[in-house]
């Protein structure tokens, strides 16, 4: 009997090849020209990205990347690749595990071509985004389908949509948070990557999004694919695991781009409000990121720390991402092998 292997494809967002301005500019163009990321018509999107965002943002972003780059290279790539290697060790020879980036290298076309040459019988795609969004998971799924649609023989393909309250995922984050002694902080933030409000509204199948106060706080069949509702679910699950009462934490969103309304509250504005109330020490979870990256190491630990001190605060402590935590690898094993519901 032919022993065909199963392919496991882990996909993270991406990273420039280096912190040089030219590499950052190329990365930003690839990323922001994706119509699922900046969801406006092609002509204005191209004008906006090529003429304004990439040229003006690249030098500043390059400085930020230089601040976090190490001898191992990009933290996002290093931690993601280590997780893929450890997952391969855990699964054994019956599986082929590979990592790709949605933007940048290793590219999806290159990695999927390697799976095709290996003659896999099944492929399971696991985006490294716990909460579903069209601009992240949706984009990965669409690109994989585009590439594989050109293969002469298409194997069985399974897509992981999201895992915002996966028990092992929540337990791993809770362990990392517990190590920081949450009781020693005045307030807790769960800071997720932001999205434009229009993208949440587009994804709403029940015409309720952003029309009710705190509409994302109730998770159910009516909003099971809502990014905001999944973020709230993740935060609530971690807080319950750590016995953090609701009045001691806030869910907020970072990394805005442009002037259109994004999902609120914004992390920067929450910090300002907390500082006005006399809050001095804040513990920050970043449950949208499974590997430490620019948004965690630099945006939270450096930029927000500087802003908070200027506002009168003292300390922002980042809870490390999952990186190569053994329980996170166990989570990936489950995502790779459990029957899909």
Secondary structure as UniProt FT lines:
FT   STRAND          6..15
FT   HELIX           21..32
FT   TURN            35..37
FT   HELIX           42..48
FT   HELIX           49..53
FT   HELIX           54..68
FT   TURN            71..72
FT   HELIX           75..91
FT   TURN            93..94
FT   STRAND          95..104
FT   HELIX           108..118
FT   STRAND          122..127
FT   HELIX           134..138
FT   HELIX           139..148
FT   TURN            149..150
FT   STRAND          156..160
FT   TURN            164..165
FT   HELIX           167..178
FT   TURN            179..180
FT   HELIX           182..184
FT   STRAND          187..193
FT   HELIX           197..203
FT   TURN            209..211
FT   TURN            213..214
FT   HELIX           215..217
FT   HELIX           221..223
FT   TURN            224..225
FT   HELIX           227..241
FT   TURN            242..243
FT   HELIX           246..248
FT   STRAND          249..254
FT   HELIX           267..276
FT   TURN            277..278
FT   STRAND          281..285
FT   TURN            287..288
FT   HELIX           294..304
FT   HELIX           305..310
FT   TURN            311..312
FT   STRAND          315..318
FT   TURN            323..324
FT   HELIX           326..337
//
